[in-house]
Amino acid sequence: MLKPTELRELWRDLEDREVLTVYLDSRVTDPAMREAWRPAMLTAVRAAGAQISSEDERARFEKASAHLRNPSPPPGGMWGAPGWVAFATEDGIRYSGDLPVQPVPLAVWRRGPVVAPYMRALKQHNPVFIAIVESRSARLYRYASGGLEALEELNGPAEEADFDGGSPSGRSVPAARSAVGTEAAARKRQAAFNKMAAELAPKLESLAGDESFVLIGGASEWAHQAFDALGRKLAVRALLSDTLHQDSTDAQIVRAAKDAASELRGSIGSDIVAGLLNRGTGHARAAVSIPAIQRGLRANGVDLLLVTPEFIRQHEDVAEDLVRLAIDQGAAVEVPSGAAAEKLDRETGGMAARLRFAIDEPVVEDAAGVAPGEAV
């Protein structure tokens, strides 16, 4: 998958070129349907070129479409990938690859690549870092784009962790001495864990950066302590799992990571949408209407653009133009889902923007050409 910076570079490289953009639903559940993408692409591409009347433009379109007859990698290269995308010019395919989300099938021939539908896939790019925590160790994993990678294992200090917390085998120990021994063992165990947790928290913060997620599981007591030790920077991007245990299989870790990413994205999206809607009253630093968003983009004042899948589907050209403007000026673009998207669709029609500075409303003149409050 393209990273946000790579998508921005691709857009700027191709913004003045004629590009054939194709999004396909490439899900395959029957091996006999592995080549079903070919007729689907052919039909979509034909429709994209149906309105071309210029012979020169037709020739450029045919060259671009010819490159898609045997693309590399082809759709379905990753078994079960929900979607596939390609950007082709008359010179060749500039990018093609699988998508972790199911796109609305689309084929468009126009100047510059169609990138608005790709923004929904970008949010799947952020990995989840998982820590399976026990009293003496923490195993770290990275989940991204359907794959799980084992990273490293952190261990507590051997000199403090190497103890026997139980009673000597085969001997009778007085109750008082046993209680003292158990308490001392617990203190040693806690001290060893505290040192490991002090290393684990900054390690996870470094791995997660500013955008990735963190999931902590393992032995319940120690997992809770490790989660509590995380810094404020990770507070909204971390979850504690009560079902992910120290003996969980890779498949169980993957499932938990997927669920955690979905839950965290939904929670963060809901907070962002609620914040923008609250700011959108008066002259706060938010725009919650298309005209206000357009003014913000023209003033290079948009920091974050939110657009829902439904808005992209229903208003393809408007969404594309606004997303392109946002990308061109380095603004972040997010496609919320679930309850956050439904709220944005309901409250604003499907778009909102966070502004770097307040954008004054334009003065509206009356029929006589006089602004409100102005002397005649």
N, C-alpha and C positions, 0 to 999 in steps of 0.2 A: 504494500500500500504506500501511496505517497504521503509524506509528512506535510503538515501545513506549509512549512517553508518551501518544500519541493513543489507543492501545488501552486503556490504564489509565483515561483520562478517559471513554471510551465505556462501559467496564464500570461505572464509578462512577455515571455518568449513568443507566444502564439497570438497575442491579442490583435495583431494586424494581419494575420494569415487566415485564409479560408480553411476551416476545420470541419471534418465530419466526426461528430460525437455520437457514440452508440453506448447505451446502457441496456443490458440484457438481464432478465431473470434466468439464471443458469442452474437453478436447483435440479438435481438429478436423483430420483429415487429408484428408477428402473435402469439397469445397465443397457438395455436395448434402446434407451432414449439419450444416450451419450452424445449423439450428433443432432439432437433436436434443435440446437441453437442455430444451425445453418439456415434452415428455412425461415426461422424467426428473424434472423438478422437480414436475410435477403428481402423479406417483406418490408421490414422497417426501413432499410436503406432505399429501396425503390420509392417508398412514400416520401422520404426526405428529398429525393431528387426530382419529384414529379413536377414541381413548380419552376424548375430552371428552364429558362427560354434561350439564354445566350449560348451560342455554340462554344465559345471559349470557356465559359464557366462550366458548361456541361462536360467538356474535356477534362477540366481540373477535377471535377466531381468524380468522374469515372476512374481517374487514376487513384484518387483517394480510396474509393470504395473497393477497387481491385486489391489493395493491400490488406483488406479485411477478409478476403476469401479464405486465407490460411494464416490467421494471426498466430503470433507466438509471444506469450503462451496463449493457447486457445481457451475458450470458455470451458468450465468444468475441469480445469487442470488440478484444482484442489477439490477432492471429492466432497460433494455436498455444499460447495460454496454457494451462498444465496444469490450472488450477483456477479456481474462482469462489466468492465468499462473499457473503452478504447477511444483515443483521440488520434485521428489520421489526417494528414495533409496529402497533397499530390506527391510529395517527396517520400512519404512512408508513414509508418505508425510511430507517433511520438511517444505514446505510452499505452500500454494495455495491461490489465491485471484483474484478479478476483476482488470482489467486494465482500465484506463481512455482513452486509445487510442486503435485503431484497429490494432492488430499485423498481420504480415504475418504468417499464420498457420504453425506450426513447431513442430516436435517431434524428439528428439535426445537422443541417449543413448551414453554417453561418460563420461570420468573422469571429475568430476566437473560440476556444473550447467552452462548452457548456459545463459549468462547474457547480452550479447551485445544488443539483442532486448529489454531488460528491460530498458536500459538507456533512450530510447525515452519516456517511461512512467514517468521516474523520474522527468522530467522537468515540468510535470503537477502537481507535488506534492506541489510546492511552492504556498502558499495561496495568495489571494488578500485581503488586508484590505481596507474597504470602509468607507469614512466619508461623511455623508449627513449633510451639513453645513447650518445653518440659522444664523440670527443675534444674537440670544441668546443661541444657542445650537448646538451641533454636535453629531449625532447618529453614532456609530461605528458598523461595521459588519465585519465578517470574511467569505470569500468564499473559499472553498477548496473541491476538489473531488466531485463536483456537489452539495454540501450542503452549505446553507447559515445560519450563526449563528449570532444572535444579541449579541453584547458584552456589551457596556455601553453607557451612554449618558453624555457628558460634557455640563455643563451649565455655562453661564456668571454670574458674581457677582450680586446677587439679588438687593443689595442696589443701584447699578448703572444701572441695566437693567430695573428696575421697574419705568417706566415713561410713559407718554401719549404724543406721538409725534404729535397729531393732535390738532385742536382747540377745546375749551370747547363746548359741545353740547348745542345748543339752544341759544347761545349768540353771539353777534357781537363783534369781537376783532379788534382793530385798526391794520392796515397793518404792521406798524413798529413793534409793540409788538409781532404780530404773527410771523414775520420773525425772531425776536430775540428768541422767544420760540422754533421755529422749529430748529434753529441753535444749541441751547442749547441741545435740545433732540437728535439731530444728534451727537453732541459731546459725550453725555452720552452713546449713543448706540455704537459709535465707541470705546470708552474707555472700555466698557464691553466686546465687541467682541475681542479687542486686548488682554485682559487678558485671555480670553478663548482660542484664537489662540496660545498664548504663551504656554499654556498647551497642546494643540492639537498636535503641531509639534513634540515635543520630545516624546509624547505618540505614534504617528504613527511610528516614527523612531525606538522606542523600540520594537514595535510589529513586524515591518517588518524585523528587523535584517539586515543581509547582503544579503539575497536572495529573500525575498518576495516582492510583488508589492503593490502599494498604488493607490487608485482611489478616487478622490474627486469630489463630485457633490453637488447639493442643490440649494439654492437661488443664482443666478448668481453673484451678487456683492460680497457676503460673501464667496462663494466658490473660486472665483478668489483670494481674499485676503488670504484665508487659504492656497491655493496652493502656492502663492508667499512666504509665511512664512516658507515653508519647507526648511530644510537644504540641503547643497550640497550633502550629503550622499545619499539622495533619488532622486536626480535630474534625473538620468537615469532610475529610477524604479517607477516613479509616472506619472499619467496622470490626466488631468482636463477634466471632462465630461460636455459638454454643453447640453446634453439630459437627464441627471440623475437629476431630480428635487426633491424638499423636500417631495413631495407627491408620489414618485415612489413606485410601489408595489414591493414585494419580487421578483417576477418573472422578473420585469424590472431591478432590481439590479443585479440579477444573470446573466442576459444576458449582461449587461454592464460590469460586472466583467470578464466574459468569453472573451468578445471582447478586454477588456483592457489587460488581460494577454497575449492574442495572439499577440496583437500589440506590447507590450513591449518586449515579448520574441523575436519577429521578429527583432525589432530594435536593441536590445542588441546583438542578434546573428549576424546581419549584421556588427555591429561595431567590434565584436570580429574577424570575418572572415577577414574583411578588414585590421584590425591591424596585424593579423598573416601573411597575404599575403604580406603586406608591410615590415614586419620584416624578412620575409623569404629570402630576397635577401642578398647576401654576407654571413657574419658570424653573423648575428643578432640572437637573442634568439628565434628562431622559426624554425620548421621543416615542410616542405611542400611536402615531398616525403616519400613513404613508407620506403626506406632504411634509410633516415635521422630520421624518427620517431623511427624505430627499434633501431638505435644507441642511440637515446636519452633515450629510455626506458631501454636499457641495462646498460646505465650509471646512471640510477636512476635520470635522469635530466628532466623528463616531469612534468610540473605543471598542464597543461590542455590538454586533448586530445579531438579533435573534429572529429566526424565520422557521415556521413550522412546516412539516412535510405536507400538510394539507394546503398551505399557501403556495408552496412550490408546485404542487400538482395542479391547482386551479388557476394560478397566475404565473405560468412558466416564464414568460418574457419579462414581466416586472421583477419577479424574484431574481432572475438571472442578471438583469441590469444592476439591481441594488447590491447583490452579492459581489459582482465584479468591481463596483466602485469601492466596496468595503475592503476587498482583497488588495486592490491597487493602492490604497492608502495605508495598508498595514493593520487594519482593524481585525479583531477576532470575529469569527462567524460561528455561531452555535445553532444546532437544530435540536430543540428540546423534544422530548417524547412523553408519552403517557399523560398524566394529569397536568403537567406543566404545559404541554402543547395544547391540550384541550382548553385550559384557562386562557392561554394567549389567543387562541382562535376565537374564543367567546368574548374576550374583553377588547381586543384590538383588531380582530380580523386575521391575525396570524403573524404580525411583525412588531418588533419594538427594538429600540436601540439605547445603549448607554452612551452618554456624551462626555467628551473631555471637558467641555465648558457649556454653559447655558446658551441656547440659541434663541434670540428674541423672536417673538411672533411678528410676522409682517403686518404693517399698518394697512387696514382695510378701509378704503374710501367708500363714501356713499354714492348714490347715483349722480350727485352733482359734482363729484370729484373732490369732496372735502373730507378730510380725516376726522374721526370722532374727536370732539373737544376742540377742534380748530375753529378760530373765528372766521366768519364769512365776510 
